[in-house]
Amino acid sequence: SIFSDYDPHSELSKLSASAGSGRAVKLSDELWSMLRESDRFSRQTGGAFDVTVGPVIHVWRWARRNRQMPPIDRLDEAMMAVGYDKIQFDEENQTATLTQTNMKLDLGGIAMGWTLDDVMKRLTAAGFQSVLIDGGGDILVSEAPPGRDGWRIGVKEKRDGKPSRYVVLTHGAITTSGDMWQFVEIDGKRYSHIVDPKTGIGLTDHSSVTLISKDAITADALATAVSVLGPKKGLELVEKTEGVAAIILRKPGEEVETYESSRVRELKIEAAEKE
């Protein structure tokens, strides 16, 4: 109800509606925390993660429905409103100002991670010790189930196949970002639902990025960023981020190319059982 860009009455939508007015909008603690974290990840990733990409996302939603490339004029207009530096924050008054007309914020790459971390804090405070929270594929866990050494979470490398291996995880998060399920083919070319904030074009590098970290918000945001950056630059980002590991698959389900960060070796990974 706070973070939705589909609901015109959500707090996020009301903030987006103020774009270009010059008006500073007072934010709830939740939305303030979300946007400050989003800004941090935008700066960390050099803009590969950017919640101001909303106008472009809306154009691509139209493109996917109609299976047509977005009109250049609409895309150019949308790109003028993109840029995390177009949000001004006032720490003292907890306000945000969207400085550019037509700005729309899209929290699809971070809201679930933030929410899982928040829910985990509430459950832990209530006394629950062994918890797994699944937010539609974004997974956060605490202590291992009784009698186990961790939560056993499958990593799927094929669209219709079973998990090829399992990560055994405690006190951490794992999420997968990519176009295995959400994409559109236009004139024989595949475009992901993930858009590069710098070009405004849906990713064409068919890939799947599994990100493991200590908290869900980092896994969520960096999985999107690594998808945008690609294997080489994505792994460079992962390697310099403490406590983060990544498994990157290109062309999952086809001739799979696998890239892994060095910290993957520190994880306990089990092969899937053969039938």
N, C-alpha and C positions, 0 to 999 in steps of 0.2 A: 504493500500500500504506500510505502515511502519511495521505493526505488524504481517502480515501473515506469517505462516510457510509453506503454500502451494505454495506461489509464490517464485520461486528461485531468483527473482530479488529484493525482498523486502529488506529493511534495516536489518530486523531481520535475514533473511536467509543469508545475507552476513556476519553478525556477527557470526552466527553459523558455516559458512564455514571457519572461522579463527581459530576454536577450535584446541588447541594443538600446534599452531604455535608459541606461545609465544608473538604474536603481540598484542599490545594495539590498540583497534579500537575506533576512535573518534565517538561519538554518537550525533545524533540530540537531541534537547531539549526534544522532545516527547519520544523517546526511552530511553533516560537517565532517565527522570521522571518515566516512566513505570518500568524500571528495579530497580531503587532505592526503589520504592514503593513495588515491588515484594519482594525484599530482606527484607524489613521491615516486611511484612506479614509472610515470611518464618521464621524469627527469633521469631516473636510473637507466631506462631503456632507450634514451635518446628519441623519445616520441614513438617508438614501435607500439607501445601501449598508450592509448589516448581516448578518454571517454568523450571528448568533443567530436568524435567521428560520427555522431548521431545523424546529421543531415545526409551524409553519404550512405549510411546504413539504410535510411528510408528510401533513397533512390534505388539501392540494390534490392530491397524488398519488392519494389515495383518490377524490377528486371527479372527477378526469379519467378514472380507470378505470371509475367507475360512472356518469359523465355526470350527476352530481347535485351540487347546491350542498352545501358542507360543512355539517353540523349546527352550529347556532349555539353550542350548549354546548361542542362540541369545539373550535371556532374560538376562543371566548372563553378556554378553558383553555390553548390553545396560545399565545395572545397574551400571557398572563401571564408566559411564559418568554422573551419577546423583548425585547431591549434590549442594545446593545453595552456599556452601562455596567454590566451584570450580570457582566462578566468582570473579575476582579481580577488584575493582573499584578505579579509580584515580579521586578524587573530583576536584583537581586543573585543570586537563586537560580534564575532562569530557570524560574519556575513560573507556572501559571495556576490560578485557582479560579473555577469556575462557581457563582455564589452562589444561583441560583434552581433549585428543583426542576423537573425535566422539560426542562431546557435541552438543545437539540441544535444542534450547529454544522453549517452547510452551506457548503462552500467552492466551490460550483458557479460562483459569479460571479467567482472570483479565482484558483483553483488552477491553471488552465491557463496564465494569464498569468505567474504566478510560475515555473511549470515551464519555459516557453519561455525566460524570461530566464536561468534556471539552465543550461539546455542550451546556450544561445548562449555563455555565459561559458566553458563547458567546450570547445566547438568552437573558439572563438577562441583559447583557451589552447593548444589542440592544433595551431594553425597554420592553420586554415581561414580564408580571407579573404572568400569570396563565398558567403554562406549564406542559404537561405530555410528556415524551419521552419514547418510548417503543423500546428497542433494542432486539427484539426477545425473550421477556420474562423478561429481565432485565428492570425494570421500575424506572424512576426517576421523581419526581414531585416537583413543587414549590408551589405557593399559590393555594388555592382552586378555582375551577371554580366559576364564579359569581352566587351568591344565594345558594351556597353549603358550607358545613363545611369541605369538603375535597374531594379528589379523591377516588372513591369507587373501590377497586381492589380485584378481586376474588381470593380465595385460593382454589385450586381444590384438592380433596382428592382421587378421583377415575380417572382412566385412561380415561374412556369415559363419565364420568359424568359431571354435571354442578358444578360450585363452591358451596361448602358447607357453606362457610361464606365469608364475605368481610371485608377487612381492610380499614378503612377510614383514608387517609394519606395526610399530607401536609409537604412540605419541607423535603422530605425524599426519601429513595430508598427501593425497595423490589425486591427480586429475589429468584428463586427457583432452587435448584440444586438436581440432583438425576438421577435415572435410569428408570424413568417411560417410557421414549421414546427411550433412547439410551442404548442398552444392547445386549448381545449375549448369547444364551444358547448353552453350549458345554457339551456333555455327561450328559444331564439332570440338569446341574448346570448353574445358571444365573450369568453372569459377567457384571458389569457396565462399561460404557466408562470412568468412573472416576477411576484412578489408584492410589493406595497407593504408594507414592514415596519411602517408606522405604522397601517395599516388592516387588514392581514391578508387583503386581497382581491386576487385576480389582476387584473392591469391589463386594462382594457377599451378603452383607447385604442390601437387597432390601429396599430402603428408599427414602424419599423426604424431603429436608431441605429448609424451607422458612426463609430467613434472612431479617430483617428490620433494616435499619440504616440511618444515616443522609446523607451519600453520597453513590454513586453507587459502587465505587471501593471497599469500605469496605464490602458492601453486597455481591459483586461478589466473592471476594477472600475468605471471611470467610464462605460463603455457601459451597464452595469446601472443605475447611479445616474441617468444622464440619461434612460433609459427610464422610471424611476419618477417623476422630476421633471417630465417633459413638455417640450415644445419651449421655452417661455419661460424657465422656471427652469433647465432643462437647459443652454441656451445661456449663461445668466448664469454658471453654474458653469464651463463650458468657457472662456469669455472671460477669467476671472480665474485660470485654471490655465495656467502657462507651458508652451509647447511642445505644446499640445493643440489639435486641430481636430476638428470634428464635422459630419457630414451626417445630418440627421434627416428621415425620410420618414414621413408619416402616411398610412395606408391604402395601403400599397404594392400595386401591381397593380390598384388601382381609380382613383379620382380623386386622384392623388398630390399631396400638399402637401409641398413641400421647404423645409427650413430649414437654413441653413449658417452656421457660425461665421466670423468675419472671417479666421482663419488658413487657411481653405480656399483663399483666393486666393493664398497663398504656395506651395501645392502645385502640382506639375505634373500636370494632369488631361487625359487624352485621351478624345475621344469614341470610341464603338464604331464599327467600320467598318460601313457599310451593305452588305447582301448584294447 
